[in-house]
Amino acid sequence: MLVFVISYFDYPQVYFALRIMFVLFMFQCTVVIV
């Protein structure tokens, strides 16, 4: 995952999209755990 972040770091839109996906993934995990 870190490799993708580094390789796409020059592209703000893709980096932002990855951050959103990561946040949504963490949110789903939190909901499942709770």
C-alpha positions as a Markdown table, in Angstrom:
| # | Residue | x | y | z |
|---|---|---|---|---|
| 1 | Met | 0.0 | 0.0 | 0.0 |
| 2 | Leu | 2.9 | 2.3 | 0.9 |
| 3 | Val | 4.4 | 1.7 | -2.6 |
| 4 | Phe | 1.2 | 2.9 | -4.3 |
| 5 | Val | 1.1 | 6.0 | -2.1 |
| 6 | Ile | 4.8 | 6.8 | -3.0 |
| 7 | Ser | 4.3 | 6.1 | -6.8 |
| 8 | Tyr | 1.1 | 8.2 | -7.0 |
| 9 | Phe | 2.3 | 11.0 | -4.7 |
| 10 | Asp | 2.9 | 13.3 | -7.7 |
| 11 | Tyr | -0.8 | 13.0 | -8.7 |
| 12 | Pro | -2.9 | 14.8 | -6.0 |
| 13 | Gln | -6.3 | 13.5 | -7.3 |
| 14 | Val | -5.2 | 9.8 | -7.2 |
| 15 | Tyr | -3.5 | 10.3 | -3.9 |
| 16 | Phe | -6.7 | 11.9 | -2.5 |
| 17 | Ala | -8.8 | 9.1 | -3.9 |
| 18 | Leu | -6.6 | 6.5 | -2.2 |
| 19 | Arg | -6.9 | 8.4 | 1.1 |
| 20 | Ile | -10.7 | 8.4 | 0.8 |
| 21 | Met | -10.7 | 4.6 | 0.0 |
| 22 | Phe | -8.5 | 4.0 | 3.0 |
| 23 | Val | -10.7 | 6.1 | 5.3 |
| 24 | Leu | -13.8 | 4.3 | 4.1 |
| 25 | Phe | -12.1 | 0.9 | 4.6 |
| 26 | Met | -11.2 | 1.8 | 8.1 |
| 27 | Phe | -14.7 | 3.0 | 8.8 |
| 28 | Gln | -16.2 | -0.3 | 7.5 |
| 29 | Cys | -13.7 | -2.2 | 9.8 |
| 30 | Thr | -14.8 | -0.1 | 12.7 |
| 31 | Val | -18.5 | -0.7 | 12.1 |
| 32 | Val | -17.9 | -4.5 | 11.7 |
| 33 | Ile | -15.9 | -4.6 | 15.0 |
| 34 | Val | -18.5 | -2.5 | 16.9 |
